[in-house]
Each structure stands twice: as structure tokens, then as C-alpha cells.
Amino acid sequence: MNGIKRYFLRITFALFTVAFSTSSCSDNFESSIPYVPVNFSINLINYNDLTVAGNSVAFGSGYGGIIVLFNGIQYFAYDASCPYEASQTCLITVEGGIGTCSCCGSQYNLWDGGFVMSGTSTEPLLQYQATASGNRLYISN
């Protein structure tokens, strides 16, 4: 009887593990911003603004441009196109770490993930990978 209980517990544990692993959060988020290959680096010595927390710099890459912000701990890179509009002409302007769409007025928190703070958008900004190594910042998708 003890062997049957142990077998039943193993099967139950395996089923729960599979169920929770397939229903957990996914990294396969589909943004409304079209995919554009992004892979470049910058020398942070040439961009002193990016060494001060809250400052941002825009670059001409990605779908609508790329906004890079330093929050004092790490760098964040976002596509400058508003995901609600999904247009290369409706771009995000940044003031104090808050991004605002020039068309719909949605506001995004650029300090940590580009999430919607207010407005009609329900989708966060498209985020690119930003990795600092020495004096270089690598941005890619």
C-alpha cells in the first residue's frame, strides 16, 4: 500500500508541475510594434547624459527610434513608437522618466519596464535588451 501512495504522489506532483509551468507568465509577448532587427552599441563616454539617473537619449534605430534611459541602477531601451497607435509618426516624448505619446496622450513609466500609467493604451512600450559592459552599452532584440 505504501508503494501505491508514493506512486500516486509522484504522478500528482508531476501533473501539477506540468500544469503550472504551462500556465505561468510567458516571455512570448507579441507587441503591436512590428519587429525590426536592432543590434548596436554606444560608447557611454560620448553620452554623459546617460550616466545621470532619469536622463534619456534618443537614437535613430528600431521601428520609430529608440529611447534609452538610465534609472541609476540599470539601463532601459524602448522603441519610441506608441504601441496603441503602432505608427512611426506617433512617437513618445520623454520628460522626467515619463514617456508621453504625441498622438493619443498615453503615458508610460520608463523607469522600470515602460508600463502604461494613463491613457488609452493597454500595452507597455516595446522594450529592447540593454546591457552595459565597461564604457559600452549594447542594445539589441
Secondary structure by P-SEA (a helix, b strand, c coil): caaaaaaaaaaaaaaaaaaaaaacccccccccccccccccccccccccccccccbbbbccccccbbbbbbcccbbbbbcccccccccccbbbbbcccbbbbcccccccccccccccccccccccccccbbbbccccccccc
